[in-house]
Amino acid sequence: MASNNAFFVQRLNDHIQYLRKITNTLKGTDGFQGNAHTECQLGEWLYRDGHNDLNALPDGNFLFEQLEEKHKRFHDFSDEALAQHQQGNQIGSYRAMTEVHKLSNEMVALLLKADRHSRAATGT
């Protein structure tokens, strides 16, 4: 794990930037097509170093498993929102985005919990 005290907050920012691209596309101000849950910045970290980084923390394995599951579902629903939008189904897109936002909130809570554990471990 990076020695940076804001490491998990940076992962949170990666997630927020992805969500912003999805939202902007649905508003018509971006043409983002989405990508696989293993290919976004958060996913790249999660499957490269995430397991080790999180396992260094209390409840690390639980945090990893929860984040992995919610992150994959986040992408599934993001893809659905984009597909529904492209097909002109605004209601379907809104429904998918409701799930996207629920999962996003859960992921944010997990990343903030990891940040708290990390700060407690380093005394910062």
URHU-V567721 format. One record per residue. N is the residue number from 1. RES is the residue in three letters. SS is DSSP state (A for helix, B for strand, O for the rest). BURIAL is # if it has 16 or more other ideal C-beta (glycine too) atoms within 10 Angstrom, else .. D_LAST is the distance of its C-alpha to the last C-alpha in whole Angstrom. Layout:
# URHU-V567721
N;RES;SS;BURIAL;D_LAST
N;RES;SS;BURIAL;D_LAST
This chain:
# URHU-V567721
1;MET;O;#;15
2;ALA;O;.;14
3;SER;O;.;12
4;ASN;O;.;11
5;ASN;O;.;8
6;ALA;O;.;10
7;PHE;A;#;13
8;PHE;A;#;14
9;VAL;A;.;14
10;GLN;A;.;16
11;ARG;A;#;18
12;LEU;A;#;19
13;ASN;A;.;20
14;ASP;A;#;22
15;HIS;A;#;24
16;ILE;A;.;24
17;GLN;A;.;26
18;TYR;A;#;28
19;LEU;A;#;29
20;ARG;A;.;30
21;LYS;A;#;32
22;ILE;A;#;34
23;THR;A;#;34
24;ASN;A;.;36
25;THR;A;#;38
26;LEU;A;#;39
27;LYS;A;.;40
28;GLY;O;.;42
29;THR;O;.;40
30;ASP;O;.;39
31;GLY;O;.;40
32;PHE;O;#;37
33;GLN;O;.;39
34;GLY;O;#;36
35;ASN;O;.;35
36;ALA;O;.;34
37;HIS;O;#;31
38;THR;O;.;31
39;GLU;O;.;31
40;CYS;O;#;29
41;GLN;A;.;26
42;LEU;A;#;24
43;GLY;A;#;27
44;GLU;A;.;27
45;TRP;A;.;23
46;LEU;A;#;24
47;TYR;A;.;27
48;ARG;A;.;26
49;ASP;A;.;22
50;GLY;A;#;21
51;HIS;A;#;22
52;ASN;A;.;21
53;ASP;A;#;17
54;LEU;A;#;17
55;ASN;A;.;19
56;ALA;O;.;16
57;LEU;O;#;14
58;PRO;O;.;16
59;ASP;O;.;19
60;GLY;A;#;19
61;ASN;A;.;22
62;PHE;A;.;23
63;LEU;A;#;20
64;PHE;A;#;22
65;GLU;A;.;26
66;GLN;A;#;25
67;LEU;A;#;24
68;GLU;A;#;27
69;GLU;A;.;29
70;LYS;A;#;28
71;HIS;A;#;28
72;LYS;A;#;31
73;ARG;A;#;33
74;PHE;A;#;31
75;HIS;A;#;33
76;ASP;A;.;36
77;PHE;A;#;36
78;SER;A;#;35
79;ASP;A;#;38
80;GLU;A;#;40
81;ALA;A;#;39
82;LEU;A;#;40
83;ALA;A;.;43
84;GLN;A;#;44
85;HIS;A;#;44
86;GLN;A;.;46
87;GLN;O;.;49
88;GLY;O;.;49
89;ASN;O;.;48
90;GLN;A;.;45
91;ILE;A;.;45
92;GLY;A;.;44
93;SER;A;#;42
94;TYR;A;.;40
95;ARG;A;.;40
96;ALA;A;#;38
97;MET;A;#;36
98;THR;A;.;35
99;GLU;A;#;34
100;VAL;A;#;32
101;HIS;A;.;30
102;LYS;A;.;30
103;LEU;A;#;28
104;SER;A;#;26
105;ASN;A;.;25
106;GLU;A;#;24
107;MET;A;#;23
108;VAL;A;.;20
109;ALA;A;.;19
110;LEU;A;#;19
111;LEU;A;#;17
112;LEU;A;.;14
113;LYS;A;#;14
114;ALA;A;#;13
115;ASP;A;#;10
116;ARG;A;.;9
117;HIS;A;#;10
118;SER;A;#;8
119;ARG;A;.;5
120;ALA;A;.;6
121;ALA;A;.;8
122;THR;A;.;6
123;GLY;O;.;4
124;THR;O;.;0
